[in-house]
């Protein structure tokens, strides 16, 4: 049994990450790191790349959602049907019954992206859309390793 498990793990976790999905995603999206999130830009090991991918997925989500939300006036964005449609294809992690779309933001800000996107059109939350370095939290201290599920959602 042990021999089969070790063989399976070696197959599932190749020693070279060069052609892995995680490395490919990292290479394609590393430009999304900004001043405050660049401290999570690590690629020395497969685990570092996976952690970097978690941040990149969140930054990708932020960029996509901000672009989508900017297309609607506040009144339309307050409609649940519009918010649901805009979030439908966006990957998230569930943490303490909250949807986390952008791990570098707090639970409260993620709740606004999920339930009250119209608030992103007014202060102070409009800063989330204007300033990519606004209100950044340490995602791994805030959410722990639960964030790794974000990378698994391809």
N, CA, C and O atoms as a GROMACS GRO file, in nm:
protein
  616
    1UNK      N    1   0.082  -0.120   0.000
    1UNK     CA    2   0.000   0.000   0.000
    1UNK      C    3   0.086   0.126   0.000
    1UNK      O    4   0.060   0.219  -0.077
    2UNK      N    5   0.188   0.131   0.085
    2UNK     CA    6   0.273   0.250   0.095
    2UNK      C    7   0.342   0.278  -0.039
    2UNK      O    8   0.353   0.392  -0.082
    3UNK      N    9   0.386   0.171  -0.104
    3UNK     CA   10   0.452   0.190  -0.233
    3UNK      C   11   0.357   0.252  -0.335
    3UNK      O   12   0.397   0.340  -0.412
    4UNK      N   13   0.233   0.207  -0.338
    4UNK     CA   14   0.135   0.263  -0.430
    4UNK      C   15   0.104   0.408  -0.398
    4UNK      O   16   0.089   0.490  -0.489
    5UNK      N   17   0.094   0.441  -0.270
    5UNK     CA   18   0.065   0.579  -0.230
    5UNK      C   19   0.180   0.671  -0.269
    5UNK      O   20   0.157   0.782  -0.318
    6UNK      N   21   0.302   0.627  -0.247
    6UNK     CA   22   0.418   0.709  -0.281
    6UNK      C   23   0.427   0.728  -0.432
    6UNK      O   24   0.457   0.837  -0.480
    7UNK      N   25   0.401   0.624  -0.506
    7UNK     CA   26   0.401   0.633  -0.653
    7UNK      C   27   0.295   0.732  -0.700
    7UNK      O   28   0.321   0.815  -0.788
    8UNK      N   29   0.177   0.724  -0.641
    8UNK     CA   30   0.069   0.816  -0.678
    8UNK      C   31   0.104   0.960  -0.645
    8UNK      O   32   0.075   1.050  -0.723
    9UNK      N   33   0.165   0.982  -0.529
    9UNK     CA   34   0.203   1.118  -0.490
    9UNK      C   35   0.311   1.174  -0.582
    9UNK      O   36   0.307   1.292  -0.618
   10UNK      N   37   0.406   1.091  -0.621
   10UNK     CA   38   0.510   1.138  -0.714
   10UNK      C   39   0.449   1.175  -0.848
   10UNK      O   40   0.490   1.272  -0.911
   11UNK      N   41   0.351   1.096  -0.892
   11UNK     CA   42   0.283   1.127  -1.018
   11UNK      C   43   0.202   1.256  -1.006
   11UNK      O   44   0.203   1.338  -1.097
   12UNK      N   45   0.130   1.273  -0.894
   12UNK     CA   46   0.043   1.390  -0.875
   12UNK      C   47   0.122   1.516  -0.845
   12UNK      O   48   0.074   1.626  -0.871
   13UNK      N   49   0.242   1.502  -0.790
   13UNK     CA   50   0.324   1.616  -0.752
   13UNK      C   51   0.460   1.606  -0.820
   13UNK      O   52   0.558   1.564  -0.758
   14UNK      N   53   0.467   1.645  -0.946
   14UNK     CA   54   0.594   1.631  -1.018
   14UNK      C   55   0.701   1.719  -0.956
   14UNK      O   56   0.672   1.824  -0.897
   15UNK      N   57   0.827   1.675  -0.970
   15UNK     CA   58   0.938   1.752  -0.914
   15UNK      C   59   0.961   1.881  -0.992
   15UNK      O   60   1.003   1.982  -0.934
   16UNK      N   61   0.935   1.880  -1.119
   16UNK     CA   62   0.950   2.000  -1.200
   16UNK      C   63   0.812   2.066  -1.216
   16UNK      O   64   0.716   2.004  -1.262
   17UNK      N   65   0.807   2.192  -1.178
   17UNK     CA   66   0.678   2.262  -1.188
   17UNK      C   67   0.668   2.344  -1.316
   17UNK      O   68   0.568   2.412  -1.339
   18UNK      N   69   0.770   2.336  -1.399
   18UNK     CA   70   0.778   2.423  -1.517
   18UNK      C   71   0.654   2.419  -1.604
   18UNK      O   72   0.611   2.524  -1.654
   19UNK      N   73   0.596   2.304  -1.625
   19UNK     CA   74   0.480   2.293  -1.713
   19UNK      C   75   0.349   2.272  -1.637
   19UNK      O   76   0.248   2.236  -1.697
   20UNK      N   77   0.350   2.293  -1.509
   20UNK     CA   78   0.230   2.272  -1.430
   20UNK      C   79   0.128   2.383  -1.454
   20UNK      O   80   0.163   2.492  -1.499
   21UNK      N   81   0.003   2.354  -1.425
   21UNK     CA   82  -0.102   2.455  -1.437
   21UNK      C   83  -0.069   2.575  -1.350
   21UNK      O   84  -0.087   2.690  -1.392
   22UNK      N   85  -0.022   2.548  -1.229
   22UNK     CA   86   0.007   2.656  -1.134
   22UNK      C   87   0.115   2.750  -1.186
   22UNK      O   88   0.102   2.872  -1.176
   23UNK      N   89   0.223   2.693  -1.243
   23UNK     CA   90   0.332   2.775  -1.296
   23UNK      C   91   0.286   2.853  -1.419
   23UNK      O   92   0.323   2.969  -1.437
   24UNK      N   93   0.207   2.790  -1.504
   24UNK     CA   94   0.155   2.857  -1.623
   24UNK      C   95   0.067   2.975  -1.584
   24UNK      O   96   0.078   3.083  -1.642
   25UNK      N   97  -0.021   2.955  -1.485
   25UNK     CA   98  -0.107   3.064  -1.438
   25UNK      C   99  -0.022   3.175  -1.378
   25UNK      O  100  -0.045   3.293  -1.405
   26UNK      N  101   0.076   3.138  -1.298
   26UNK     CA  102   0.166   3.237  -1.236
   26UNK      C  103   0.236   3.320  -1.345
   26UNK      O  104   0.238   3.442  -1.338
   27UNK      N  105   0.294   3.253  -1.443
   27UNK     CA  106   0.366   3.322  -1.550
   27UNK      C  107   0.276   3.418  -1.627
   27UNK      O  108   0.319   3.527  -1.664
   28UNK      N  109   0.153   3.377  -1.650
   28UNK     CA  110   0.061   3.459  -1.729
   28UNK      C  111   0.006   3.578  -1.652
   28UNK      O  112  -0.035   3.677  -1.713
   29UNK      N  113   0.005   3.570  -1.518
   29UNK     CA  114  -0.063   3.674  -1.439
   29UNK      C  115   0.024   3.747  -1.338
   29UNK      O  116  -0.028   3.830  -1.263
   30UNK      N  117   0.152   3.718  -1.332
   30UNK     CA  118   0.240   3.779  -1.231
   30UNK      C  119   0.240   3.932  -1.238
   30UNK      O  120   0.273   3.998  -1.140
   31UNK      N  121   0.205   3.987  -1.352
   31UNK     CA  122   0.201   4.134  -1.365
   31UNK      C  123   0.089   4.197  -1.281
   31UNK      O  124   0.086   4.319  -1.265
   32UNK      N  125  -0.002   4.116  -1.229
   32UNK     CA  126  -0.111   4.170  -1.145
   32UNK      C  127  -0.064   4.210  -1.006
   32UNK      O  128  -0.132   4.286  -0.937
   33UNK      N  129   0.051   4.159  -0.963
   33UNK     CA  130   0.101   4.199  -0.831
   33UNK      C  131   0.122   4.350  -0.830
   33UNK      O  132   0.169   4.407  -0.928
   34UNK      N  133   0.087   4.413  -0.719
   34UNK     CA  134   0.108   4.557  -0.705
   34UNK      C  135   0.203   4.582  -0.588
   34UNK      O  136   0.261   4.487  -0.535
   35UNK      N  137   0.219   4.706  -0.548
   35UNK     CA  138   0.317   4.740  -0.446
   35UNK      C  139   0.294   4.661  -0.317
   35UNK      O  140   0.387   4.600  -0.265
   36UNK      N  141   0.172   4.662  -0.267
   36UNK     CA  142   0.147   4.596  -0.138
   36UNK      C  143   0.134   4.445  -0.148
   36UNK      O  144   0.160   4.376  -0.050
   37UNK      N  145   0.095   4.393  -0.262
   37UNK     CA  146   0.081   4.248  -0.274
   37UNK      C  147   0.208   4.181  -0.326
   37UNK      O  148   0.215   4.058  -0.331
   38UNK      N  149   0.307   4.259  -0.364
   38UNK     CA  150   0.430   4.199  -0.418
   38UNK      C  151   0.505   4.116  -0.314
   38UNK      O  152   0.590   4.035  -0.351
   39UNK      N  153   0.477   4.135  -0.187
   39UNK     CA  154   0.543   4.053  -0.085
   39UNK      C  155   0.498   3.906  -0.093
   39UNK      O  156   0.563   3.819  -0.035
   40UNK      N  157   0.390   3.880  -0.163
   40UNK     CA  158   0.342   3.743  -0.181
   40UNK      C  159   0.387   3.685  -0.315
   40UNK      O  160   0.346   3.574  -0.352
   41UNK      N  161   0.469   3.757  -0.385
   41UNK     CA  162   0.520   3.712  -0.516
   41UNK      C  163   0.644   3.627  -0.493
   41UNK      O  164   0.756   3.677  -0.492
   42UNK      N  165   0.621   3.498  -0.475
   42UNK     CA  166   0.730   3.404  -0.450
   42UNK      C  167   0.714   3.284  -0.543
   42UNK      O  168   0.603   3.238  -0.570
   43UNK      N  169   0.827   3.235  -0.592
   43UNK     CA  170   0.820   3.120  -0.682
   43UNK      C  171   0.938   3.025  -0.665
   43UNK      O  172   0.983   2.964  -0.762
   44UNK      N  173   0.988   3.014  -0.542
   44UNK     CA  174   1.103   2.927  -0.516
   44UNK      C  175   1.066   2.780  -0.510
   44UNK      O  176   1.150   2.694  -0.536
   45UNK      N  177   0.942   2.750  -0.476
   45UNK     CA  178   0.898   2.610  -0.467
   45UNK      C  179   0.756   2.602  -0.520
   45UNK      O  180   0.691   2.704  -0.544
   46UNK      N  181   0.708   2.480  -0.539
   46UNK     CA  182   0.570   2.462  -0.587
   46UNK      C  183   0.471   2.522  -0.487
   46UNK      O  184   0.370   2.579  -0.527
   47UNK      N  185   0.499   2.508  -0.358
   47UNK     CA  186   0.408   2.564  -0.259
   47UNK      C  187   0.406   2.717  -0.266
   47UNK      O  188   0.301   2.779  -0.252
   48UNK      N  189   0.522   2.778  -0.288
   48UNK     CA  190   0.528   2.924  -0.305
   48UNK      C  191   0.447   2.968  -0.427
   48UNK      O  192   0.375   3.068  -0.422
   49UNK      N  193   0.459   2.892  -0.535
   49UNK     CA  194   0.385   2.925  -0.657
   49UNK      C  195   0.236   2.913  -0.632
   49UNK      O  196   0.158   2.997  -0.676
   50UNK      N  197   0.195   2.810  -0.560
   50UNK     CA  198   0.053   2.791  -0.530
   50UNK      C  199   0.001   2.906  -0.444
   50UNK      O  200  -0.107   2.958  -0.470
   51UNK      N  201   0.078   2.946  -0.342
   51UNK     CA  202   0.037   3.060  -0.258
   51UNK      C  203   0.031   3.188  -0.341
   51UNK      O  204  -0.060   3.269  -0.324
   52UNK      N  205   0.128   3.207  -0.430
   52UNK     CA  206   0.126   3.325  -0.519
   52UNK      C  207   0.003   3.320  -0.610
   52UNK      O  208  -0.058   3.424  -0.637
   53UNK      N  209  -0.032   3.202  -0.658
   53UNK     CA  210  -0.150   3.186  -0.743
   53UNK      C  211  -0.278   3.224  -0.670
   53UNK      O  212  -0.370   3.279  -0.730
   54UNK      N  213  -0.284   3.194  -0.541
   54UNK     CA  214  -0.401   3.234  -0.461
   54UNK      C  215  -0.418   3.385  -0.467
   54UNK      O  216  -0.527   3.435  -0.492
   55UNK      N  217  -0.309   3.456  -0.445
   55UNK     CA  218  -0.313   3.603  -0.449
   55UNK      C  219  -0.348   3.651  -0.589
   55UNK      O  220  -0.429   3.741  -0.606
   56UNK      N  221  -0.286   3.590  -0.689
   56UNK     CA  222  -0.312   3.631  -0.828
   56UNK      C  223  -0.457   3.607  -0.867
   56UNK      O  224  -0.516   3.690  -0.937
   57UNK      N  225  -0.515   3.496  -0.824
   57UNK     CA  226  -0.658   3.470  -0.854
   57UNK      C  227  -0.743   3.580  -0.792
   57UNK      O  228  -0.837   3.629  -0.855
   58UNK      N  229  -0.711   3.618  -0.668
   58UNK     CA  230  -0.785   3.725  -0.603
   58UNK      C  231  -0.768   3.858  -0.675
   58UNK      O  232  -0.865   3.932  -0.692
   59UNK      N  233  -0.646   3.889  -0.718
   59UNK     CA  234  -0.622   4.014  -0.792
   59UNK      C  235  -0.691   4.012  -0.928
   59UNK      O  236  -0.741   4.114  -0.975
   60UNK      N  237  -0.693   3.895  -0.989
   60UNK     CA  238  -0.765   3.879  -1.116
   60UNK      C  239  -0.915   3.902  -1.093
   60UNK      O  240  -0.980   3.972  -1.170
   61UNK      N  241  -0.969   3.842  -0.987
   61UNK     CA  242  -1.111   3.862  -0.952
   61UNK      C  243  -1.140   4.010  -0.928
   61UNK      O  244  -1.240   4.062  -0.976
   62UNK      N  245  -1.051   4.077  -0.854
   62UNK     CA  246  -1.071   4.219  -0.824
   62UNK      C  247  -1.077   4.300  -0.953
   62UNK      O  248  -1.166   4.383  -0.970
   63UNK      N  249  -0.983   4.275  -1.041
   63UNK     CA  250  -0.979   4.348  -1.167
   63UNK      C  251  -1.106   4.324  -1.249
   63UNK      O  252  -1.166   4.418  -1.301
   64UNK      N  253  -1.146   4.199  -1.262
   64UNK     CA  254  -1.265   4.163  -1.339
   64UNK      C  255  -1.390   4.224  -1.278
   64UNK      O  256  -1.471   4.284  -1.348
   65UNK      N  257  -1.406   4.208  -1.146
   65UNK     CA  258  -1.527   4.260  -1.082
   65UNK      C  259  -1.532   4.413  -1.088
   65UNK      O  260  -1.638   4.470  -1.114
   66UNK      N  261  -1.420   4.479  -1.065
   66UNK     CA  262  -1.419   4.624  -1.073
   66UNK      C  263  -1.457   4.672  -1.212
   66UNK      O  264  -1.535   4.766  -1.227
   67UNK      N  265  -1.403   4.607  -1.315
   67UNK     CA  266  -1.439   4.643  -1.453
   67UNK      C  267  -1.588   4.623  -1.477
   67UNK      O  268  -1.654   4.707  -1.538
   68UNK      N  269  -1.642   4.511  -1.429
   68UNK     CA  270  -1.785   4.482  -1.446
   68UNK      C  271  -1.872   4.581  -1.369
   68UNK      O  272  -1.970   4.631  -1.423
   69UNK      N  273  -1.835   4.609  -1.245
   69UNK     CA  274  -1.915   4.699  -1.161
   69UNK      C  275  -1.913   4.842  -1.213
   69UNK      O  276  -2.011   4.915  -1.196
   70UNK      N  277  -1.804   4.884  -1.277
   70UNK     CA  278  -1.794   5.020  -1.331
   70UNK      C  279  -1.892   5.044  -1.445
   70UNK      O  280  -1.925   5.158  -1.476
   71UNK      N  281  -1.939   4.938  -1.508
   71UNK     CA  282  -2.030   4.951  -1.622
   71UNK      C  283  -2.173   4.984  -1.581
   71UNK      O  284  -2.255   5.020  -1.665
   72UNK      N  285  -2.204   4.974  -1.452
   72UNK     CA  286  -2.341   4.994  -1.407
   72UNK      C  287  -2.350   5.113  -1.312
   72UNK      O  288  -2.261   5.134  -1.230
   73UNK      N  289  -2.457   5.191  -1.323
   73UNK     CA  290  -2.480   5.296  -1.223
   73UNK      C  291  -2.518   5.233  -1.089
   73UNK      O  292  -2.560   5.117  -1.084
   74UNK      N  293  -2.504   5.309  -0.985
   74UNK     CA  294  -2.529   5.259  -0.849
   74UNK      C  295  -2.668   5.197  -0.835
   74UNK      O  296  -2.684   5.093  -0.770
   75UNK      N  297  -2.769   5.259  -0.894
   75UNK     CA  298  -2.907   5.211  -0.881
   75UNK      C  299  -2.923   5.071  -0.939
   75UNK      O  300  -2.988   4.986  -0.879
   76UNK      N  301  -2.864   5.046  -1.056
   76UNK     CA  302  -2.874   4.914  -1.117
   76UNK      C  303  -2.787   4.812  -1.043
   76UNK      O  304  -2.824   4.695  -1.030
   77UNK      N  305  -2.674   4.857  -0.994
   77UNK     CA  306  -2.583   4.768  -0.924
   77UNK      C  307  -2.641   4.721  -0.791
   77UNK      O  308  -2.598   4.619  -0.736
   78UNK      N  309  -2.739   4.794  -0.739
   78UNK     CA  310  -2.802   4.753  -0.613
   78UNK      C  311  -2.901   4.639  -0.634
   78UNK      O  312  -2.948   4.579  -0.537
   79UNK      N  313  -2.934   4.608  -0.759
   79UNK     CA  314  -3.027   4.499  -0.787
   79UNK      C  315  -2.958   4.364  -0.773
   79UNK      O  316  -2.852   4.341  -0.831
   80UNK      N  317  -3.019   4.277  -0.696
   80UNK     CA  318  -2.960   4.147  -0.666
   80UNK      C  319  -2.936   4.064  -0.793
   80UNK      O  320  -2.836   3.994  -0.803
   81UNK      N  321  -3.027   4.073  -0.888
   81UNK     CA  322  -3.015   3.994  -1.010
   81UNK      C  323  -2.890   4.034  -1.089
   81UNK      O  324  -2.826   3.948  -1.150
   82UNK      N  325  -2.856   4.161  -1.090
   82UNK     CA  326  -2.736   4.208  -1.160
   82UNK      C  327  -2.611   4.164  -1.086
   82UNK      O  328  -2.516   4.116  -1.147
   83UNK      N  329  -2.611   4.180  -0.954
   83UNK     CA  330  -2.496   4.137  -0.875
   83UNK      C  331  -2.470   3.987  -0.892
   83UNK      O  332  -2.356   3.945  -0.910
   84UNK      N  333  -2.577   3.909  -0.887
   84UNK     CA  334  -2.565   3.764  -0.901
   84UNK      C  335  -2.507   3.728  -1.038
   84UNK      O  336  -2.420   3.641  -1.048
   85UNK      N  337  -2.556   3.793  -1.142
   85UNK     CA  338  -2.506   3.765  -1.277
   85UNK      C  339  -2.358   3.799  -1.290
   85UNK      O  340  -2.283   3.726  -1.355
   86UNK      N  341  -2.316   3.909  -1.230
   86UNK     CA  342  -2.176   3.950  -1.241
   86UNK      C  343  -2.083   3.859  -1.161
   86UNK      O  344  -1.966   3.843  -1.197
   87UNK      N  345  -2.133   3.799  -1.055
   87UNK     CA  346  -2.050   3.713  -0.971
   87UNK      C  347  -2.055   3.566  -1.009
   87UNK      O  348  -1.978   3.484  -0.958
   88UNK      N  349  -2.146   3.532  -1.098
   88UNK     CA  350  -2.174   3.392  -1.129
   88UNK      C  351  -2.052   3.310  -1.170
   88UNK      O  352  -2.038   3.197  -1.124
   89UNK      N  353  -1.966   3.363  -1.250
   89UNK     CA  354  -1.850   3.289  -1.300
   89UNK      C  355  -1.720   3.322  -1.224
   89UNK      O  356  -1.612   3.284  -1.268
   90UNK      N  357  -1.732   3.391  -1.112
   90UNK     CA  358  -1.614   3.431  -1.036
   90UNK      C  359  -1.585   3.330  -0.925
   90UNK      O  360  -1.672   3.307  -0.840
   91UNK      N  361  -1.465   3.271  -0.924
   91UNK     CA  362  -1.434   3.174  -0.819
   91UNK      C  363  -1.421   3.240  -0.682
   91UNK      O  364  -1.381   3.356  -0.672
   92UNK      N  365  -1.456   3.166  -0.578
   92UNK     CA  366  -1.448   3.217  -0.442
   92UNK      C  367  -1.418   3.103  -0.347
   92UNK      O  368  -1.427   2.986  -0.383
   93UNK      N  369  -1.381   3.139  -0.225
   93UNK     CA  370  -1.360   3.044  -0.116
   93UNK      C  371  -1.460   3.080  -0.007
   93UNK      O  372  -1.483   3.198   0.019
   94UNK      N  373  -1.518   2.980   0.055
   94UNK     CA  374  -1.608   3.006   0.168
   94UNK      C  375  -1.527   3.002   0.296
   94UNK      O  376  -1.456   2.904   0.323
   95UNK      N  377  -1.537   3.108   0.376
   95UNK     CA  378  -1.467   3.118   0.503
   95UNK      C  379  -1.565   3.169   0.606
   95UNK      O  380  -1.613   3.282   0.597
   96UNK      N  381  -1.594   3.086   0.706
   96UNK     CA  382  -1.690   3.122   0.811
   96UNK      C  383  -1.821   3.175   0.753
   96UNK      O  384  -1.874   3.278   0.796
   97UNK      N  385  -1.872   3.105   0.654
   97UNK     CA  386  -1.998   3.135   0.587
   97UNK      C  387  -1.997   3.266   0.508
   97UNK      O  388  -2.102   3.322   0.479
   98UNK      N  389  -1.879   3.314   0.475
   98UNK     CA  390  -1.862   3.434   0.391
   98UNK      C  391  -1.793   3.392   0.263
   98UNK      O  392  -1.706   3.306   0.263
   99UNK      N  393  -1.832   3.454   0.153
   99UNK     CA  394  -1.765   3.430   0.026
   99UNK      C  395  -1.645   3.524   0.014
   99UNK      O  396  -1.657   3.645   0.028
  100UNK      N  397  -1.530   3.465  -0.010
  100UNK     CA  398  -1.408   3.542  -0.025
  100UNK      C  399  -1.367   3.537  -0.173
  100UNK      O  400  -1.320   3.435  -0.223
  101UNK      N  401  -1.387   3.649  -0.240
  101UNK     CA  402  -1.349   3.662  -0.381
  101UNK      C  403  -1.208   3.719  -0.394
  101UNK      O  404  -1.133   3.683  -0.484
  102UNK      N  405  -1.175   3.809  -0.302
  102UNK     CA  406  -1.048   3.880  -0.308
  102UNK      C  407  -0.978   3.860  -0.173
  102UNK      O  408  -1.006   3.934  -0.078
  103UNK      N  409  -0.889   3.762  -0.163
  103UNK     CA  410  -0.830   3.730  -0.033
  103UNK      C  411  -0.745   3.840   0.029
  103UNK      O  412  -0.718   3.836   0.149
  104UNK      N  413  -0.703   3.937  -0.049
  104UNK     CA  414  -0.624   4.046   0.008
  104UNK      C  415  -0.713   4.155   0.070
  104UNK      O  416  -0.663   4.257   0.117
  105UNK      N  417  -0.844   4.132   0.069
  105UNK     CA  418  -0.939   4.222   0.136
  105UNK      C  419  -1.001   4.151   0.256
  105UNK      O  420  -1.006   4.028   0.262
  106UNK      N  421  -1.047   4.230   0.349
  106UNK     CA  422  -1.110   4.176   0.470
  106UNK      C  423  -1.243   4.109   0.438
  106UNK      O  424  -1.295   4.121   0.327
  107UNK      N  425  -1.296   4.038   0.536
  107UNK     CA  426  -1.426   3.974   0.521
  107UNK      C  427  -1.532   4.079   0.490
  107UNK      O  428  -1.619   4.057   0.405
  108UNK      N  429  -1.526   4.193   0.557
  108UNK     CA  430  -1.624   4.298   0.538
  108UNK      C  431  -1.625   4.351   0.394
  108UNK      O  432  -1.731   4.370   0.335
  109UNK      N  433  -1.507   4.373   0.340
  109UNK     CA  434  -1.501   4.424   0.202
  109UNK      C  435  -1.545   4.316   0.104
  109UNK      O  436  -1.612   4.347   0.005
  110UNK      N  437  -1.510   4.191   0.129
  110UNK     CA  438  -1.559   4.082   0.043
  110UNK      C  439  -1.710   4.072   0.050
  110UNK      O  440  -1.775   4.044  -0.052
  111UNK      N  441  -1.769   4.095   0.167
  111UNK     CA  442  -1.915   4.095   0.179
  111UNK      C  443  -1.977   4.206   0.094
  111UNK      O  444  -2.084   4.188   0.037
  112UNK      N  445  -1.910   4.320   0.086
  112UNK     CA  446  -1.960   4.430   0.003
  112UNK      C  447  -1.954   4.390  -0.144
  112UNK      O  448  -2.050   4.414  -0.218
  113UNK      N  449  -1.846   4.330  -0.187
  113UNK     CA  450  -1.836   4.283  -0.326
  113UNK      C  451  -1.945   4.179  -0.355
  113UNK      O  452  -1.999   4.175  -0.465
  114UNK      N  453  -1.978   4.097  -0.256
  114UNK     CA  454  -2.076   3.990  -0.276
  114UNK      C  455  -2.221   4.037  -0.265
  114UNK      O  456  -2.304   4.000  -0.348
  115UNK      N  457  -2.253   4.117  -0.165
  115UNK     CA  458  -2.393   4.150  -0.136
  115UNK      C  459  -2.433   4.295  -0.160
  115UNK      O  460  -2.550   4.325  -0.182
  116UNK      N  461  -2.336   4.384  -0.156
  116UNK     CA  462  -2.368   4.528  -0.163
  116UNK      C  463  -2.274   4.602  -0.258
  116UNK      O  464  -2.214   4.703  -0.221
  117UNK      N  465  -2.262   4.551  -0.379
  117UNK     CA  466  -2.168   4.610  -0.475
  117UNK      C  467  -2.198   4.758  -0.502
  117UNK      O  468  -2.108   4.833  -0.540
  118UNK      N  469  -2.322   4.800  -0.483
  118UNK     CA  470  -2.356   4.940  -0.505
  118UNK      C  471  -2.280   5.033  -0.412
  118UNK      O  472  -2.258   5.150  -0.445
  119UNK      N  473  -2.239   4.983  -0.293
  119UNK     CA  474  -2.163   5.065  -0.199
  119UNK      C  475  -2.023   5.098  -0.252
  119UNK      O  476  -1.959   5.191  -0.203
  120UNK      N  477  -1.977   5.022  -0.351
  120UNK     CA  478  -1.846   5.049  -0.410
  120UNK      C  479  -1.848   5.178  -0.492
  120UNK      O  480  -1.743   5.225  -0.536
  121UNK      N  481  -1.964   5.233  -0.512
  121UNK     CA  482  -1.977   5.359  -0.588
  121UNK      C  483  -1.971   5.482  -0.498
  121UNK      O  484  -1.977   5.595  -0.547
  122UNK      N  485  -1.959   5.461  -0.366
  122UNK     CA  486  -1.953   5.575  -0.273
  122UNK      C  487  -1.840   5.556  -0.172
  122UNK      O  488  -1.792   5.445  -0.150
  123UNK      N  489  -1.800   5.667  -0.112
  123UNK     CA  490  -1.692   5.664  -0.012
  123UNK      C  491  -1.739   5.592   0.113
  123UNK      O  492  -1.857   5.600   0.146
  124UNK      N  493  -1.653   5.523   0.183
  124UNK     CA  494  -1.510   5.503   0.160
  124UNK      C  495  -1.481   5.385   0.069
  124UNK      O  496  -1.366   5.363   0.031
  125UNK      N  497  -1.583   5.308   0.034
  125UNK     CA  498  -1.560   5.183  -0.040
  125UNK      C  499  -1.521   5.205  -0.185
  125UNK      O  500  -1.467   5.114  -0.248
  126UNK      N  501  -1.545   5.321  -0.239
  126UNK     CA  502  -1.504   5.347  -0.377
  126UNK      C  503  -1.351   5.340  -0.390
  126UNK      O  504  -1.299   5.319  -0.499
  127UNK      N  505  -1.281   5.357  -0.279
  127UNK     CA  506  -1.135   5.345  -0.280
  127UNK      C  507  -1.090   5.204  -0.321
  127UNK      O  508  -0.982   5.187  -0.377
  128UNK      N  509  -1.174   5.104  -0.292
  128UNK     CA  510  -1.142   4.966  -0.332
  128UNK      C  511  -1.131   4.954  -0.483
  128UNK      O  512  -1.052   4.875  -0.534
  129UNK      N  513  -1.210   5.032  -0.554
  129UNK     CA  514  -1.208   5.026  -0.700
  129UNK      C  515  -1.103   5.120  -0.759
  129UNK      O  516  -1.053   5.095  -0.869
  130UNK      N  517  -1.068   5.225  -0.688
  130UNK     CA  518  -0.975   5.324  -0.740
  130UNK      C  519  -0.829   5.292  -0.709
  130UNK      O  520  -0.741   5.312  -0.793
  131UNK      N  521  -0.803   5.241  -0.588
  131UNK     CA  522  -0.666   5.224  -0.540
  131UNK      C  523  -0.638   5.076  -0.515
  131UNK      O  524  -0.693   5.017  -0.422
  132UNK      N  525  -0.554   5.017  -0.597
  132UNK     CA  526  -0.526   4.873  -0.584
  132UNK      C  527  -0.450   4.838  -0.456
  132UNK      O  528  -0.440   4.721  -0.421
  133UNK      N  529  -0.397   4.938  -0.386
  133UNK     CA  530  -0.326   4.916  -0.261
  133UNK      C  531  -0.409   4.949  -0.138
  133UNK      O  532  -0.357   4.946  -0.026
  134UNK      N  533  -0.536   4.980  -0.156
  134UNK     CA  534  -0.623   5.022  -0.047
  134UNK      C  535  -0.665   4.903   0.040
  134UNK      O  536  -0.709   4.801  -0.013
  135UNK      N  537  -0.652   4.916   0.170
  135UNK     CA  538  -0.706   4.823   0.270
  135UNK      C  539  -0.662   4.678   0.251
  135UNK      O  540  -0.740   4.586   0.275
  136UNK      N  541  -0.539   4.658   0.209
  136UNK     CA  542  -0.486   4.523   0.189
  136UNK      C  543  -0.461   4.457   0.325
  136UNK      O  544  -0.405   4.518   0.416
  137UNK      N  545  -0.504   4.331   0.337
  137UNK     CA  546  -0.478   4.252   0.458
  137UNK      C  547  -0.388   4.135   0.422
  137UNK      O  548  -0.375   4.100   0.305
  138UNK      N  549  -0.326   4.075   0.523
  138UNK     CA  550  -0.246   3.956   0.500
  138UNK      C  551  -0.344   3.839   0.484
  138UNK      O  552  -0.405   3.797   0.583
  139UNK      N  553  -0.359   3.787   0.365
  139UNK     CA  554  -0.462   3.685   0.342
  139UNK      C  555  -0.438   3.555   0.416
  139UNK      O  556  -0.534   3.489   0.456
  140UNK      N  557  -0.313   3.517   0.434
  140UNK     CA  558  -0.286   3.389   0.499
  140UNK      C  559  -0.304   3.397   0.650
  140UNK      O  560  -0.336   3.297   0.713
  141UNK      N  561  -0.283   3.515   0.708
  141UNK     CA  562  -0.313   3.532   0.850
  141UNK      C  563  -0.464   3.545   0.872
  141UNK      O  564  -0.518   3.498   0.972
  142UNK      N  565  -0.531   3.610   0.778
  142UNK     CA  566  -0.674   3.634   0.791
  142UNK      C  567  -0.756   3.509   0.763
  142UNK      O  568  -0.849   3.479   0.838
  143UNK      N  569  -0.723   3.436   0.659
  143UNK     CA  570  -0.805   3.323   0.615
  143UNK      C  571  -0.737   3.187   0.629
  143UNK      O  572  -0.804   3.084   0.620
  144UNK      N  573  -0.607   3.184   0.649
  144UNK     CA  574  -0.536   3.058   0.663
  144UNK      C  575  -0.525   2.982   0.532
  144UNK      O  576  -0.536   3.038   0.423
  145UNK      N  577  -0.503   2.854   0.545
  145UNK     CA  578  -0.481   2.771   0.427
  145UNK      C  579  -0.611   2.736   0.354
  145UNK      O  580  -0.607   2.669   0.251
  146UNK      N  581  -0.724   2.780   0.405
  146UNK     CA  582  -0.850   2.760   0.333
  146UNK      C  583  -0.845   2.824   0.195
  146UNK      O  584  -0.920   2.786   0.105
  147UNK      N  585  -0.758   2.922   0.179
  147UNK     CA  586  -0.744   2.992   0.051
  147UNK      C  587  -0.693   2.902  -0.060
  147UNK      O  588  -0.712   2.932  -0.178
  148UNK      N  589  -0.629   2.793  -0.025
  148UNK     CA  590  -0.576   2.704  -0.128
  148UNK      C  591  -0.687   2.648  -0.215
  148UNK      O  592  -0.661   2.607  -0.329
  149UNK      N  593  -0.809   2.644  -0.166
  149UNK     CA  594  -0.923   2.600  -0.247
  149UNK      C  595  -0.942   2.690  -0.368
  149UNK      O  596  -0.994   2.645  -0.471
  150UNK      N  597  -0.902   2.814  -0.359
  150UNK     CA  598  -0.918   2.908  -0.470
  150UNK      C  599  -0.837   2.863  -0.592
  150UNK      O  600  -0.880   2.881  -0.706
  151UNK      N  601  -0.721   2.805  -0.568
  151UNK     CA  602  -0.636   2.758  -0.677
  151UNK      C  603  -0.696   2.632  -0.740
  151UNK      O  604  -0.681   2.609  -0.860
  152UNK      N  605  -0.764   2.553  -0.660
  152UNK     CA  606  -0.822   2.429  -0.712
  152UNK      C  607  -0.941   2.455  -0.800
  152UNK      O  608  -0.980   2.366  -0.877
  153UNK      N  609  -1.000   2.572  -0.793
  153UNK     CA  610  -1.117   2.606  -0.876
  153UNK      C  611  -1.067   2.663  -1.007
  153UNK      O  612  -1.043   2.783  -1.018
  154UNK      N  613  -1.051   2.577  -1.104
  154UNK     CA  614  -0.995   2.621  -1.232
  154UNK      C  615  -1.106   2.662  -1.320
  154UNK      O  616  -1.082   2.702  -1.434
   0.00000   0.00000   0.00000
